[in-house]
Amino acid sequence: MADNVGSKVTYFLVGLGVGALVGILFAPKSGEETREYLAKRADEGKDFAQRKAKELRERAEDLIERSKEAVGRQKESLSAAVDAGREAYQREKGKSS
């Protein structure tokens, strides 16, 4: 799932760059206005990338935490099953003696 989000972000950023380039080529603005526009768009792109990176990091941290909890539950279940098996073995062993 993270790969899918990462590729979407990549496609968005590539599209943003292509759109900005096409806009520059066909925009009837002066050099000063174009530089200001580019600087503004670059800042917006940077902010967007930072927000997405933060979201992805938070999702990853949440996924890691949930995975740790699931492993802990599985470990407890396995320990309980092993203990139950030992008890059953000891009972059967006691009956045989």
Secondary structure by P-SEA (a helix, b strand, c coil): caaaaaaaaaaaaaaaaaaaaaaaacccccaaaaaaaaaaaaaaaaaaaaaaaaaaaaaaaaaaaaaaaaaaaaaaaaaaaaaaaaaaaaaaaaaac
